[in-house]
Amino acid sequence: MKRASIPGFALAFACGIAGATEGGGLGVYPDGLENFMSGALPPPGVYGIAYAGHLRYDSVRDGAGHAVAVPNFGVRVDVVAPRLVWVTGYSLLGGQLALHAVAPLLDVDMHAGPGRWHSRGLGDMTFGTALGYHASPDLHYLFALDVVAPTGRYDRTDPSSLGKNVWTMQPVFALSRMKAQGWNVDVKAMADFNGTNHATGTRSGRALHADYALGWGCGNGWVAGVGGHVYRQVSDDTGPGAAGRARALALGPSLKYDSGKGWFVTAKLQREFDVRNRPRGEQFHVKAVLPL
C-alpha cells in the first residue's frame, strides 16, 4: 500500500490497510490481532485457528497528528484468516518446536473524493516457526520467526490491492501469564524488516510493534479486561514513495472464554489515537482456537 501524490497521500495509506505499506502506511500485520493466550503453545498436536475481523478507517493523519483534508475518505476491510498450527513433539534449545501458516482472505472497500475501489481475495500469506517455553504453570513465552510472502494481488494503481508486493521478515516474542482467577497479562512484540517493492522502487522502514491484553480471570472460564496495540516506525523509508515515520496507539475492551475442553475464543474492540503518518480507525477482532 503505497503513496503517490495527494490524493495519493491518502490512497497510499488506504492501500496499507490491505496489507501493503509504504511511506508510513499500515504494515503487513494487522495490529491488535492477537489477544489473550498469544504466548502459550499448547501440547503437541495440530490446531486450527480462525481469525475474523472488521477494520474501519475514517481519516488520514499527518506527521503532527492532524487530519488530512481528503473529501469522502473511508476504508473498510473485512477479513477471515484460517491458520494451521503444528506443535511438534520435538524440542530445540529447550523449547517446543512449532510450525504455522496463515492465509488471509480479504474484502477491501475504499473511497476518497470521487473515486471508489474494491478488491476481494487472498492477501499476503504468513509462514513461520516458533520455540515455546513454559516457565511455570502460569507463565509461558515463545520466540518465533515469521515470513510474509507477497501472495496477494498487487496493482500500484489500485489502492485496494490485496498484497504489498514485498517480502517481510518478522521476529516475534510473545509472553502470557494465565490465571483462572487473577491477573492475566499478554504481550506479542514484533519487528518488521521489509524488502523493496520493485514496482515502485520504495522500501518501507523498519518498525517495532506489539499487541497487548490485560485482564482479570473470573474463575469460570472468562477473562475480561482491556487490550490494544502499539506501533512505531523506527527507520526511514527509502525510494520515491518515502514519507514520514508512522506511529499509533490503540485501546479497547478484550474478552476471553475458555471452555476447559481444549478450545477457547477471544474478542477485542480497539480504537486508535496518537496516530501519525497513517490512517486512524478502529478494529474488531475475534479468534477461535480448537484442536484438530
Contacts in CASP RR format, 6 or more apart in sequence:
PFRMAT RR
TARGET T0000
AUTHOR 0000-0000-0000
METHOD contacts of the structure
MODEL  1
MKRASIPGFALAFACGIAGATEGGGLGVYPDGLENFMSGALPPPGVYGIA
YAGHLRYDSVRDGAGHAVAVPNFGVRVDVVAPRLVWVTGYSLLGGQLALH
AVAPLLDVDMHAGPGRWHSRGLGDMTFGTALGYHASPDLHYLFALDVVAP
TGRYDRTDPSSLGKNVWTMQPVFALSRMKAQGWNVDVKAMADFNGTNHAT
GTRSGRALHADYALGWGCGNGWVAGVGGHVYRQVSDDTGPGAAGRARALA
LGPSLKYDSGKGWFVTAKLQREFDVRNRPRGEQFHVKAVLPL
1 12 0 8 1.000
1 13 0 8 1.000
1 14 0 8 1.000
1 15 0 8 1.000
1 16 0 8 1.000
1 17 0 8 1.000
1 18 0 8 1.000
1 19 0 8 1.000
1 20 0 8 1.000
1 21 0 8 1.000
1 22 0 8 1.000
1 25 0 8 1.000
1 26 0 8 1.000
1 27 0 8 1.000
1 159 0 8 1.000
1 161 0 8 1.000
1 163 0 8 1.000
1 164 0 8 1.000
2 12 0 8 1.000
2 15 0 8 1.000
2 16 0 8 1.000
2 20 0 8 1.000
2 21 0 8 1.000
2 22 0 8 1.000
2 23 0 8 1.000
2 156 0 8 1.000
2 197 0 8 1.000
2 200 0 8 1.000
2 202 0 8 1.000
2 241 0 8 1.000
3 9 0 8 1.000
3 11 0 8 1.000
3 12 0 8 1.000
3 13 0 8 1.000
3 15 0 8 1.000
3 22 0 8 1.000
3 23 0 8 1.000
3 24 0 8 1.000
3 25 0 8 1.000
3 241 0 8 1.000
3 243 0 8 1.000
4 11 0 8 1.000
4 12 0 8 1.000
4 241 0 8 1.000
6 70 0 8 1.000
7 70 0 8 1.000
7 112 0 8 1.000
7 113 0 8 1.000
8 159 0 8 1.000
9 60 0 8 1.000
9 68 0 8 1.000
9 70 0 8 1.000
9 243 0 8 1.000
10 60 0 8 1.000
10 68 0 8 1.000
10 70 0 8 1.000
10 73 0 8 1.000
10 112 0 8 1.000
10 279 0 8 1.000
11 110 0 8 1.000
11 112 0 8 1.000
11 159 0 8 1.000
12 22 0 8 1.000
12 23 0 8 1.000
12 25 0 8 1.000
12 159 0 8 1.000
12 241 0 8 1.000
12 243 0 8 1.000
13 24 0 8 1.000
13 25 0 8 1.000
13 26 0 8 1.000
13 57 0 8 1.000
13 60 0 8 1.000
13 278 0 8 1.000
13 279 0 8 1.000
14 57 0 8 1.000
14 60 0 8 1.000
14 73 0 8 1.000
14 74 0 8 1.000
14 75 0 8 1.000
14 110 0 8 1.000
14 112 0 8 1.000
14 159 0 8 1.000
14 160 0 8 1.000
14 279 0 8 1.000
15 21 0 8 1.000
15 22 0 8 1.000
15 25 0 8 1.000
15 158 0 8 1.000
15 159 0 8 1.000
15 160 0 8 1.000
15 161 0 8 1.000
16 22 0 8 1.000
16 25 0 8 1.000
16 26 0 8 1.000
16 27 0 8 1.000
16 164 0 8 1.000
17 26 0 8 1.000
17 55 0 8 1.000
17 57 0 8 1.000
17 75 0 8 1.000
17 77 0 8 1.000
17 108 0 8 1.000
17 110 0 8 1.000
17 279 0 8 1.000
18 77 0 8 1.000
18 106 0 8 1.000
18 108 0 8 1.000
18 119 0 8 1.000
18 123 0 8 1.000
18 160 0 8 1.000
18 161 0 8 1.000
18 162 0 8 1.000
18 163 0 8 1.000
19 26 0 8 1.000
19 27 0 8 1.000
19 28 0 8 1.000
19 30 0 8 1.000
19 123 0 8 1.000
19 124 0 8 1.000
19 162 0 8 1.000
19 163 0 8 1.000
19 164 0 8 1.000
20 27 0 8 1.000
20 28 0 8 1.000
20 124 0 8 1.000
20 154 0 8 1.000
20 161 0 8 1.000
20 163 0 8 1.000
20 164 0 8 1.000
20 165 0 8 1.000
20 166 0 8 1.000
20 197 0 8 1.000
21 27 0 8 1.000
21 28 0 8 1.000
21 164 0 8 1.000
21 204 0 8 1.000
22 164 0 8 1.000
22 197 0 8 1.000
22 200 0 8 1.000
22 202 0 8 1.000
22 204 0 8 1.000
22 237 0 8 1.000
22 241 0 8 1.000
23 202 0 8 1.000
23 204 0 8 1.000
23 205 0 8 1.000
23 237 0 8 1.000
23 241 0 8 1.000
23 242 0 8 1.000
23 243 0 8 1.000
23 244 0 8 1.000
23 246 0 8 1.000
23 277 0 8 1.000
24 204 0 8 1.000
24 205 0 8 1.000
24 233 0 8 1.000
24 237 0 8 1.000
24 243 0 8 1.000
24 244 0 8 1.000
24 245 0 8 1.000
24 246 0 8 1.000
24 277 0 8 1.000
24 278 0 8 1.000
25 204 0 8 1.000
25 243 0 8 1.000
25 246 0 8 1.000
25 277 0 8 1.000
25 278 0 8 1.000
25 279 0 8 1.000
26 246 0 8 1.000
26 278 0 8 1.000
26 279 0 8 1.000
27 164 0 8 1.000
27 192 0 8 1.000
27 204 0 8 1.000
27 207 0 8 1.000
28 124 0 8 1.000
28 148 0 8 1.000
28 164 0 8 1.000
28 166 0 8 1.000
28 168 0 8 1.000
28 170 0 8 1.000
28 192 0 8 1.000
28 194 0 8 1.000
29 148 0 8 1.000
29 170 0 8 1.000
29 190 0 8 1.000
29 192 0 8 1.000
29 209 0 8 1.000
30 55 0 8 1.000
30 79 0 8 1.000
30 283 0 8 1.000
30 285 0 8 1.000
31 209 0 8 1.000
31 211 0 8 1.000
31 229 0 8 1.000
31 231 0 8 1.000
31 248 0 8 1.000
31 250 0 8 1.000
31 283 0 8 1.000
32 211 0 8 1.000
32 227 0 8 1.000
32 228 0 8 1.000
32 229 0 8 1.000
32 250 0 8 1.000
32 268 0 8 1.000
32 270 0 8 1.000
32 283 0 8 1.000
32 285 0 8 1.000
33 51 0 8 1.000
33 211 0 8 1.000
33 285 0 8 1.000
33 287 0 8 1.000
34 174 0 8 1.000
34 186 0 8 1.000
34 188 0 8 1.000
34 211 0 8 1.000
34 213 0 8 1.000
34 287 0 8 1.000
35 186 0 8 1.000
35 211 0 8 1.000
35 213 0 8 1.000
35 227 0 8 1.000
35 254 0 8 1.000
35 256 0 8 1.000
35 266 0 8 1.000
35 267 0 8 1.000
35 268 0 8 1.000
35 285 0 8 1.000
35 287 0 8 1.000
36 176 0 8 1.000
36 178 0 8 1.000
36 184 0 8 1.000
36 186 0 8 1.000
36 213 0 8 1.000
36 215 0 8 1.000
36 223 0 8 1.000
36 254 0 8 1.000
36 256 0 8 1.000
36 266 0 8 1.000
37 176 0 8 1.000
37 178 0 8 1.000
37 186 0 8 1.000
37 256 0 8 1.000
37 264 0 8 1.000
37 266 0 8 1.000
37 289 0 8 1.000
38 174 0 8 1.000
38 176 0 8 1.000
38 186 0 8 1.000
38 187 0 8 1.000
38 188 0 8 1.000
38 211 0 8 1.000
38 213 0 8 1.000
39 132 0 8 1.000
39 140 0 8 1.000
39 141 0 8 1.000
39 142 0 8 1.000
39 174 0 8 1.000
39 175 0 8 1.000
39 176 0 8 1.000
39 186 0 8 1.000
39 188 0 8 1.000
40 134 0 8 1.000
40 140 0 8 1.000
40 142 0 8 1.000
40 176 0 8 1.000
40 178 0 8 1.000
41 87 0 8 1.000
41 96 0 8 1.000
41 98 0 8 1.000
41 130 0 8 1.000
41 132 0 8 1.000
41 140 0 8 1.000
41 142 0 8 1.000
42 87 0 8 1.000
42 262 0 8 1.000
42 291 0 8 1.000
43 87 0 8 1.000
44 87 0 8 1.000
44 88 0 8 1.000
44 89 0 8 1.000
44 96 0 8 1.000
45 86 0 8 1.000
45 87 0 8 1.000
45 88 0 8 1.000
45 89 0 8 1.000
45 291 0 8 1.000
45 292 0 8 1.000
46 84 0 8 1.000
46 85 0 8 1.000
46 86 0 8 1.000
46 87 0 8 1.000
46 291 0 8 1.000
46 292 0 8 1.000
47 84 0 8 1.000
47 85 0 8 1.000
47 86 0 8 1.000
47 87 0 8 1.000
47 289 0 8 1.000
47 290 0 8 1.000
47 291 0 8 1.000
47 292 0 8 1.000
48 82 0 8 1.000
48 83 0 8 1.000
48 84 0 8 1.000
48 85 0 8 1.000
48 289 0 8 1.000
48 290 0 8 1.000
48 291 0 8 1.000
48 292 0 8 1.000
49 82 0 8 1.000
49 83 0 8 1.000
49 84 0 8 1.000
49 85 0 8 1.000
49 287 0 8 1.000
49 288 0 8 1.000
49 289 0 8 1.000
50 80 0 8 1.000
50 81 0 8 1.000
50 82 0 8 1.000
50 83 0 8 1.000
50 287 0 8 1.000
50 288 0 8 1.000
51 79 0 8 1.000
51 80 0 8 1.000
51 81 0 8 1.000
51 82 0 8 1.000
51 83 0 8 1.000
51 102 0 8 1.000
51 104 0 8 1.000
51 285 0 8 1.000
51 286 0 8 1.000
51 287 0 8 1.000
52 79 0 8 1.000
52 80 0 8 1.000
52 81 0 8 1.000
52 285 0 8 1.000
52 286 0 8 1.000
53 78 0 8 1.000
53 79 0 8 1.000
53 80 0 8 1.000
53 283 0 8 1.000
53 284 0 8 1.000
53 285 0 8 1.000
53 286 0 8 1.000
54 76 0 8 1.000
54 77 0 8 1.000
54 78 0 8 1.000
54 79 0 8 1.000
54 283 0 8 1.000
54 284 0 8 1.000
55 75 0 8 1.000
55 76 0 8 1.000
55 77 0 8 1.000
55 78 0 8 1.000
55 79 0 8 1.000
55 281 0 8 1.000
55 282 0 8 1.000
55 283 0 8 1.000
55 284 0 8 1.000
56 74 0 8 1.000
56 75 0 8 1.000
56 76 0 8 1.000
56 77 0 8 1.000
56 281 0 8 1.000
56 282 0 8 1.000
56 283 0 8 1.000
57 74 0 8 1.000
57 75 0 8 1.000
57 76 0 8 1.000
57 279 0 8 1.000
57 280 0 8 1.000
57 281 0 8 1.000
58 73 0 8 1.000
58 74 0 8 1.000
58 280 0 8 1.000
58 281 0 8 1.000
59 67 0 8 1.000
59 68 0 8 1.000
59 70 0 8 1.000
59 73 0 8 1.000
59 279 0 8 1.000
59 280 0 8 1.000
59 281 0 8 1.000
60 67 0 8 1.000
60 68 0 8 1.000
60 70 0 8 1.000
60 73 0 8 1.000
60 278 0 8 1.000
60 279 0 8 1.000
60 280 0 8 1.000
61 67 0 8 1.000
61 68 0 8 1.000
61 275 0 8 1.000
61 276 0 8 1.000
61 277 0 8 1.000
61 278 0 8 1.000
61 279 0 8 1.000
61 280 0 8 1.000
62 68 0 8 1.000
62 276 0 8 1.000
62 277 0 8 1.000
63 244 0 8 1.000
63 276 0 8 1.000
63 277 0 8 1.000
64 276 0 8 1.000
65 274 0 8 1.000
65 275 0 8 1.000
65 276 0 8 1.000
70 112 0 8 1.000
70 113 0 8 1.000
71 112 0 8 1.000
71 113 0 8 1.000
72 111 0 8 1.000
72 112 0 8 1.000
72 113 0 8 1.000
72 114 0 8 1.000
73 111 0 8 1.000
73 112 0 8 1.000
73 113 0 8 1.000
74 110 0 8 1.000
74 111 0 8 1.000
74 112 0 8 1.000
75 108 0 8 1.000
75 109 0 8 1.000
75 110 0 8 1.000
75 279 0 8 1.000
76 108 0 8 1.000
76 109 0 8 1.000
76 110 0 8 1.000
77 106 0 8 1.000
77 107 0 8 1.000
77 108 0 8 1.000
77 109 0 8 1.000
78 106 0 8 1.000
78 107 0 8 1.000
79 104 0 8 1.000
79 105 0 8 1.000
79 106 0 8 1.000
79 107 0 8 1.000
80 104 0 8 1.000
80 105 0 8 1.000
81 102 0 8 1.000
81 103 0 8 1.000
81 104 0 8 1.000
81 105 0 8 1.000
82 102 0 8 1.000
82 103 0 8 1.000
82 105 0 8 1.000
83 100 0 8 1.000
83 101 0 8 1.000
83 102 0 8 1.000
83 103 0 8 1.000
84 100 0 8 1.000
84 101 0 8 1.000
85 98 0 8 1.000
85 99 0 8 1.000
85 100 0 8 1.000
86 98 0 8 1.000
86 99 0 8 1.000
86 100 0 8 1.000
87 96 0 8 1.000
87 97 0 8 1.000
87 98 0 8 1.000
88 96 0 8 1.000
88 97 0 8 1.000
88 98 0 8 1.000
88 99 0 8 1.000
89 96 0 8 1.000
89 97 0 8 1.000
90 97 0 8 1.000
91 97 0 8 1.000
92 131 0 8 1.000
93 131 0 8 1.000
94 131 0 8 1.000
94 133 0 8 1.000
95 131 0 8 1.000
95 132 0 8 1.000
95 133 0 8 1.000
96 131 0 8 1.000
96 132 0 8 1.000
96 133 0 8 1.000
97 129 0 8 1.000
97 130 0 8 1.000
97 131 0 8 1.000
98 129 0 8 1.000
98 130 0 8 1.000
98 131 0 8 1.000
98 132 0 8 1.000
98 142 0 8 1.000
99 128 0 8 1.000
99 129 0 8 1.000
99 130 0 8 1.000
100 126 0 8 1.000
100 127 0 8 1.000
100 128 0 8 1.000
100 129 0 8 1.000
100 130 0 8 1.000
101 125 0 8 1.000
101 126 0 8 1.000
101 127 0 8 1.000
101 128 0 8 1.000
102 125 0 8 1.000
102 126 0 8 1.000
102 127 0 8 1.000
103 122 0 8 1.000
103 123 0 8 1.000
103 125 0 8 1.000
104 122 0 8 1.000
104 123 0 8 1.000
104 124 0 8 1.000
104 125 0 8 1.000
105 121 0 8 1.000
105 122 0 8 1.000
105 123 0 8 1.000
106 119 0 8 1.000
106 120 0 8 1.000
106 121 0 8 1.000
106 122 0 8 1.000
106 123 0 8 1.000
106 162 0 8 1.000
107 119 0 8 1.000
107 120 0 8 1.000
107 121 0 8 1.000
108 117 0 8 1.000
108 118 0 8 1.000
108 119 0 8 1.000
108 120 0 8 1.000
108 160 0 8 1.000
108 162 0 8 1.000
109 116 0 8 1.000
109 117 0 8 1.000
109 118 0 8 1.000
109 160 0 8 1.000
110 116 0 8 1.000
110 117 0 8 1.000
110 118 0 8 1.000
110 159 0 8 1.000
110 160 0 8 1.000
111 117 0 8 1.000
112 159 0 8 1.000
117 158 0 8 1.000
117 159 0 8 1.000
117 160 0 8 1.000
118 160 0 8 1.000
119 153 0 8 1.000
119 158 0 8 1.000
119 160 0 8 1.000
119 161 0 8 1.000
119 162 0 8 1.000
120 162 0 8 1.000
121 152 0 8 1.000
121 153 0 8 1.000
121 162 0 8 1.000
122 151 0 8 1.000
122 152 0 8 1.000
122 153 0 8 1.000
122 162 0 8 1.000
123 151 0 8 1.000
123 152 0 8 1.000
123 153 0 8 1.000
123 162 0 8 1.000
123 163 0 8 1.000
124 148 0 8 1.000
124 149 0 8 1.000
124 150 0 8 1.000
124 151 0 8 1.000
124 152 0 8 1.000
124 162 0 8 1.000
124 163 0 8 1.000
124 164 0 8 1.000
125 148 0 8 1.000
125 149 0 8 1.000
125 151 0 8 1.000
125 152 0 8 1.000
126 146 0 8 1.000
126 147 0 8 1.000
126 148 0 8 1.000
126 149 0 8 1.000
126 170 0 8 1.000
127 146 0 8 1.000
127 147 0 8 1.000
127 149 0 8 1.000
128 144 0 8 1.000
128 145 0 8 1.000
128 146 0 8 1.000
128 147 0 8 1.000
129 144 0 8 1.000
129 145 0 8 1.000
130 142 0 8 1.000
130 143 0 8 1.000
130 144 0 8 1.000
130 145 0 8 1.000
130 172 0 8 1.000
131 142 0 8 1.000
131 143 0 8 1.000
131 144 0 8 1.000
132 140 0 8 1.000
132 141 0 8 1.000
132 142 0 8 1.000
132 143 0 8 1.000
133 140 0 8 1.000
133 141 0 8 1.000
133 142 0 8 1.000
134 140 0 8 1.000
135 141 0 8 1.000
138 177 0 8 1.000
138 178 0 8 1.000
138 179 0 8 1.000
139 175 0 8 1.000
139 176 0 8 1.000
139 177 0 8 1.000
140 175 0 8 1.000
140 176 0 8 1.000
140 177 0 8 1.000
140 178 0 8 1.000
141 173 0 8 1.000
141 174 0 8 1.000
141 175 0 8 1.000
141 176 0 8 1.000
142 172 0 8 1.000
142 173 0 8 1.000
142 174 0 8 1.000
143 171 0 8 1.000
143 172 0 8 1.000
143 173 0 8 1.000
144 171 0 8 1.000
144 172 0 8 1.000
144 173 0 8 1.000
144 174 0 8 1.000
145 169 0 8 1.000
145 170 0 8 1.000
145 171 0 8 1.000
145 172 0 8 1.000
146 169 0 8 1.000
146 170 0 8 1.000
146 171 0 8 1.000
146 172 0 8 1.000
146 190 0 8 1.000
147 167 0 8 1.000
147 168 0 8 1.000
147 169 0 8 1.000
147 170 0 8 1.000
148 164 0 8 1.000
148 167 0 8 1.000
148 168 0 8 1.000
148 170 0 8 1.000
149 167 0 8 1.000
150 163 0 8 1.000
150 164 0 8 1.000
150 165 0 8 1.000
150 166 0 8 1.000
150 167 0 8 1.000
151 163 0 8 1.000
152 161 0 8 1.000
152 162 0 8 1.000
152 163 0 8 1.000
152 164 0 8 1.000
153 161 0 8 1.000
153 162 0 8 1.000
153 163 0 8 1.000
154 161 0 8 1.000
154 162 0 8 1.000
154 163 0 8 1.000
154 164 0 8 1.000
154 165 0 8 1.000
154 199 0 8 1.000
155 161 0 8 1.000
156 165 0 8 1.000
156 199 0 8 1.000
156 200 0 8 1.000
164 197 0 8 1.000
165 197 0 8 1.000
165 198 0 8 1.000
165 199 0 8 1.000
165 200 0 8 1.000
166 194 0 8 1.000
166 195 0 8 1.000
166 196 0 8 1.000
166 197 0 8 1.000
166 203 0 8 1.000
166 204 0 8 1.000
167 194 0 8 1.000
167 195 0 8 1.000
168 192 0 8 1.000
168 193 0 8 1.000
168 194 0 8 1.000
168 195 0 8 1.000
169 192 0 8 1.000
169 193 0 8 1.000
170 190 0 8 1.000
170 191 0 8 1.000
170 192 0 8 1.000
170 193 0 8 1.000
171 190 0 8 1.000
171 191 0 8 1.000
172 188 0 8 1.000
172 189 0 8 1.000
172 190 0 8 1.000
173 188 0 8 1.000
173 189 0 8 1.000
173 190 0 8 1.000
174 186 0 8 1.000
174 187 0 8 1.000
174 188 0 8 1.000
174 189 0 8 1.000
175 185 0 8 1.000
175 186 0 8 1.000
175 187 0 8 1.000
176 184 0 8 1.000
176 185 0 8 1.000
176 186 0 8 1.000
177 183 0 8 1.000
177 184 0 8 1.000
177 185 0 8 1.000
177 186 0 8 1.000
178 184 0 8 1.000
179 217 0 8 1.000
180 217 0 8 1.000
180 219 0 8 1.000
180 221 0 8 1.000
181 217 0 8 1.000
181 218 0 8 1.000
181 219 0 8 1.000
182 216 0 8 1.000
182 217 0 8 1.000
183 214 0 8 1.000
183 215 0 8 1.000
183 216 0 8 1.000
183 217 0 8 1.000
184 213 0 8 1.000
184 214 0 8 1.000
184 215 0 8 1.000
184 216 0 8 1.000
184 217 0 8 1.000
184 223 0 8 1.000
184 256 0 8 1.000
185 213 0 8 1.000
185 214 0 8 1.000
185 215 0 8 1.000
186 211 0 8 1.000
186 212 0 8 1.000
186 213 0 8 1.000
186 214 0 8 1.000
187 210 0 8 1.000
187 211 0 8 1.000
187 212 0 8 1.000
188 210 0 8 1.000
188 211 0 8 1.000
188 212 0 8 1.000
189 208 0 8 1.000
189 209 0 8 1.000
189 210 0 8 1.000
190 208 0 8 1.000
190 209 0 8 1.000
190 210 0 8 1.000
191 206 0 8 1.000
191 207 0 8 1.000
191 208 0 8 1.000
192 204 0 8 1.000
192 205 0 8 1.000
192 206 0 8 1.000
192 207 0 8 1.000
192 208 0 8 1.000
192 209 0 8 1.000
193 206 0 8 1.000
194 203 0 8 1.000
194 204 0 8 1.000
194 205 0 8 1.000
194 206 0 8 1.000
195 203 0 8 1.000
195 204 0 8 1.000
196 202 0 8 1.000
196 203 0 8 1.000
197 203 0 8 1.000
197 204 0 8 1.000
200 239 0 8 1.000
200 240 0 8 1.000
200 241 0 8 1.000
201 239 0 8 1.000
201 240 0 8 1.000
201 241 0 8 1.000
202 237 0 8 1.000
202 238 0 8 1.000
202 239 0 8 1.000
202 240 0 8 1.000
202 241 0 8 1.000
202 242 0 8 1.000
203 237 0 8 1.000
203 238 0 8 1.000
203 239 0 8 1.000
204 237 0 8 1.000
205 233 0 8 1.000
205 234 0 8 1.000
205 235 0 8 1.000
205 236 0 8 1.000
205 237 0 8 1.000
205 238 0 8 1.000
205 245 0 8 1.000
206 233 0 8 1.000
206 234 0 8 1.000
206 235 0 8 1.000
207 231 0 8 1.000
207 232 0 8 1.000
207 233 0 8 1.000
207 234 0 8 1.000
207 246 0 8 1.000
208 231 0 8 1.000
208 232 0 8 1.000
208 234 0 8 1.000
209 229 0 8 1.000
209 230 0 8 1.000
209 231 0 8 1.000
209 232 0 8 1.000
210 229 0 8 1.000
210 230 0 8 1.000
211 227 0 8 1.000
211 228 0 8 1.000
211 229 0 8 1.000
212 227 0 8 1.000
212 228 0 8 1.000
212 229 0 8 1.000
212 230 0 8 1.000
213 225 0 8 1.000
213 226 0 8 1.000
213 227 0 8 1.000
213 228 0 8 1.000
213 254 0 8 1.000
213 266 0 8 1.000
213 268 0 8 1.000
214 225 0 8 1.000
214 226 0 8 1.000
214 227 0 8 1.000
215 223 0 8 1.000
215 224 0 8 1.000
215 225 0 8 1.000
215 226 0 8 1.000
215 254 0 8 1.000
216 223 0 8 1.000
216 224 0 8 1.000
216 225 0 8 1.000
217 223 0 8 1.000
217 224 0 8 1.000
218 224 0 8 1.000
221 256 0 8 1.000
221 257 0 8 1.000
221 258 0 8 1.000
221 259 0 8 1.000
221 260 0 8 1.000
222 255 0 8 1.000
222 256 0 8 1.000
222 257 0 8 1.000
223 255 0 8 1.000
223 256 0 8 1.000
223 257 0 8 1.000
223 258 0 8 1.000
224 253 0 8 1.000
224 254 0 8 1.000
224 255 0 8 1.000
225 253 0 8 1.000
225 254 0 8 1.000
225 255 0 8 1.000
226 251 0 8 1.000
226 252 0 8 1.000
226 253 0 8 1.000
226 254 0 8 1.000
227 250 0 8 1.000
227 251 0 8 1.000
227 252 0 8 1.000
227 253 0 8 1.000
227 254 0 8 1.000
227 268 0 8 1.000
227 270 0 8 1.000
228 250 0 8 1.000
228 251 0 8 1.000
228 252 0 8 1.000
228 254 0 8 1.000
228 268 0 8 1.000
228 270 0 8 1.000
229 248 0 8 1.000
229 249 0 8 1.000
229 250 0 8 1.000
229 270 0 8 1.000
230 248 0 8 1.000
230 249 0 8 1.000
230 250 0 8 1.000
231 246 0 8 1.000
231 247 0 8 1.000
231 248 0 8 1.000
231 249 0 8 1.000
232 245 0 8 1.000
232 247 0 8 1.000
233 244 0 8 1.000
233 245 0 8 1.000
233 246 0 8 1.000
233 247 0 8 1.000
233 277 0 8 1.000
234 245 0 8 1.000
235 245 0 8 1.000
236 242 0 8 1.000
236 244 0 8 1.000
236 245 0 8 1.000
237 243 0 8 1.000
237 244 0 8 1.000
243 277 0 8 1.000
244 277 0 8 1.000
245 276 0 8 1.000
245 277 0 8 1.000
246 276 0 8 1.000
246 277 0 8 1.000
246 278 0 8 1.000
247 274 0 8 1.000
247 275 0 8 1.000
247 276 0 8 1.000
247 277 0 8 1.000
247 278 0 8 1.000
248 272 0 8 1.000
248 273 0 8 1.000
248 274 0 8 1.000
248 275 0 8 1.000
248 276 0 8 1.000
248 278 0 8 1.000
248 280 0 8 1.000
249 272 0 8 1.000
249 273 0 8 1.000
249 274 0 8 1.000
249 275 0 8 1.000
250 270 0 8 1.000
250 271 0 8 1.000
250 272 0 8 1.000
250 273 0 8 1.000
250 283 0 8 1.000
251 270 0 8 1.000
251 271 0 8 1.000
251 273 0 8 1.000
252 268 0 8 1.000
252 269 0 8 1.000
252 270 0 8 1.000
252 271 0 8 1.000
253 268 0 8 1.000
253 269 0 8 1.000
254 266 0 8 1.000
254 267 0 8 1.000
254 268 0 8 1.000
255 266 0 8 1.000
255 267 0 8 1.000
255 268 0 8 1.000
256 264 0 8 1.000
256 265 0 8 1.000
256 266 0 8 1.000
256 267 0 8 1.000
257 264 0 8 1.000
257 265 0 8 1.000
257 266 0 8 1.000
258 264 0 8 1.000
262 290 0 8 1.000
262 291 0 8 1.000
263 288 0 8 1.000
263 289 0 8 1.000
263 290 0 8 1.000
263 291 0 8 1.000
264 288 0 8 1.000
264 289 0 8 1.000
265 286 0 8 1.000
265 287 0 8 1.000
265 288 0 8 1.000
265 289 0 8 1.000
266 286 0 8 1.000
266 287 0 8 1.000
267 284 0 8 1.000
267 285 0 8 1.000
267 286 0 8 1.000
267 287 0 8 1.000
268 283 0 8 1.000
268 284 0 8 1.000
268 285 0 8 1.000
269 282 0 8 1.000
269 283 0 8 1.000
269 284 0 8 1.000
270 282 0 8 1.000
270 283 0 8 1.000
270 284 0 8 1.000
271 281 0 8 1.000
271 282 0 8 1.000
272 280 0 8 1.000
272 281 0 8 1.000
272 282 0 8 1.000
272 283 0 8 1.000
273 280 0 8 1.000
275 281 0 8 1.000
END
